[in-house]
């Protein structure tokens, strides 16, 4: 309804402006010719003509024009000619009727519109111009509206496709993680039954958390760290006293939005490929801080690092490769995933994404 009244207001303003401009031209023509005429006479003539055309074009003519445009075909031109003739006849009849009525009301006497059959032919060329301009304007507006509708439709479809891709990538992480966790249980159950039991209990809690549906493509870093804590409980049971994990997260970034299961694959990669060996303690550091308008996440290990290019290392693994594709879908070129060997030994994985807030409770069931 608001759009209707806005459009009606614009039409009324344009129609009034056109009528006043024509009135000014014709009245000044009388003045410069030395012909006296009451100012109300040309004002009535031009305003009734302008408003009559607007009422007819926006009323009965508009739906007919749109119907012709929709059907198209060989009958489009004859149909426009028929509508034009009807519009011109009604417009001239409107002018004769309303002007005589207003002349009477304002005491101007009889309105002389000339011989009416001839007047219909006389007004027809002007109505052709008005009708052609109106049809062109309608076609332009409809074309713009259709283009906007297509843009909205394409954006909606792209959003749905992106959501589907993200859901697919996330669903690939879940069984990948599950198989790795079960392999961990298998590797310790014959050596330490208590550790295997502890791992299974932690695994059950972790699966309940990771398999639940999240309300969107992002969760809070606070919730992601809770998921990571459950995963680390499994890894500590596997590595026993040989694993130390330092988590350094400032309070001001715990509300930051991150993709779900972002940290777990990075830490898993650090433990799987960054394990320095059976006799050497494994150390993993997880850090997060705000850097300008971005959130900077780092996962470091004390393993052997990588050989070859970082791009090749990312492409080889499911966890890192999947994480890179998810970041691409979510943030486009507004993110960075970098791998770098540390001078002191080990690998540093850095993720940089745009910083914005999300409430931790929004992800809870």
Buried (B, 14 or more C-beta within 10 A) or exposed (E): EEEEEEEEEEBEEEBBEBBBEBBEEBBEEBEEEEEEBEEEBBBBBBBBBBBBBBBBBBEEBBEBBBEBBEEEEEEEEEBBEEBBBBBBBBBBBBBBBBBBEBBEEEEBEEBEBEEEEEBBEEBBEBBBEBBEEBBEEBEEEBEEEEEEEEEEEEEEEEEEEEEEBBEEBBEBBEEBBBEBBEEBBEEBBEEBEEBBBBBBEBBEBBBEBBEEEBEEBBBBBBBBBBBBBBBBBBBBBBBEEBBEBEBEBEEEBBBBBBBBBBBBBBBBBBBEBBBBEEEEEBBBBBBBBEEEEBBBBBBBBBBBBBEEEBEEBBEEBBBBBBBBBBBBBBBEEEBEBEBEBEEEEBBBBBBBBBBEEBEBEBBEE
